[in-house]
Amino acid sequence: MGHQLLPVSLPLLNHPSSKWYHRETVALHLFLATYNPGKVAEYLSLLGTLPLDLVTPSQVGITTAPEETGATFEENALLKAKYYLERSGLLTLADDSGLEVDALNGGPGVHSARYGGPGISDSDRVRKLMKALEGVPWERRTARFHCVVALAWPDAAWETFHGTREGYIALEPKGANGFGYDPVFFLPELGMTMAELPPEVKNRLSHRAEAARKAMLRLQKETAVTQLVGNRSPKTSFRG
Ligand code: ITT
C-alpha cells in the first residue's frame, strides 16, 4: 500500500506543497508551540519517550505569537495550537496554564503570564502576588495550577487535555527550580514549594505533567498506528 496524501486547506509554510501533505512525515514531528523556556525544558522531559522529533518556534524561524484573547485556559490553548499549526504545518502541541488563587477570586488565572503588566520578570510577578496576599491567613491562601494542553492536527482535528495541582501560596518564596510562580506554590503533602522540588519530581506531579500524560496516551496511540500500518487513515475528529 502506498503512502496516503491528504488534502489540507491550511497554508503549510514549511512543507513542500501547500495543498497536500504527507501524513506519515508530519506525524514524525511535534511542534512545541511555546516561547517559555521553562515549559520547553519540562516538555522535553515529559514527552521525551515519544518517537517524535520535537520542533520549537525558533528552529523553524517562527517569531510571532497570537494574542491570548480567550476567557479560559482551554480557549487560549486551542487558539495557540491552531495559530502555530497554520504556520508550521506540523502536528502542534500548545499549553495554556496559570495560577488560580482563591483569595483573588481565581486570579491571576489566564492572565498569569501578564500579571503586573508587560516586560516584568517572574520574580516581579511573585512579589506582586505576595503583596496582594499580605495579611491573608494560611487557610485562605489556597490556590491551584491549571494546565490545558491542546493538540492540533494538520487535518484540522484537535483535542484538549487538562491537569490541575492544588496547593497554597507560601508566605515567602523558596527554591530555585522551575519557573514562574513555583517559588511560592506550596505543596502541603510534600512540605515544600514547587521550586524546591527536583525537576524530575515536578515532572511527575505537576498540572503540566498530568495534562501531558493524557496527551502522551493519545500521541502514543497515533504513532503506534502509524508505525504499524505505515500510513494513517484520515481522522474525522477526536475532539475532547
Ligand atoms: P507561551 O504562551 O509561549 O507558552 P507563556 O509563559 O506566555 O508562554 P501562558 O500564557 O500559558 O504561557 O502563561 C502561563 C504562565 O502561568 C507562566 O508564564 C507562569 O507565570 C505561570 N505558570 C504556568 N505553569 C507554571 C508552572 O509550572 N510553574 C510556575 N508558573 C507557571
Boltz pocket constraint, residues with backbone or C-beta under 6 A from the ligand:
constraints:
  - pocket:
      binder: B
      contacts: [[A, 33], [A, 34], [A, 35], [A, 36], [A, 39], [A, 68], [A, 95], [A, 96], [A, 97], [A, 98], [A, 99], [A, 109], [A, 110], [A, 112], [A, 113], [A, 145], [A, 146], [A, 178], [A, 179], [A, 180], [A, 181], [A, 182], [A, 206], [A, 208]]
      max_distance: 6.0
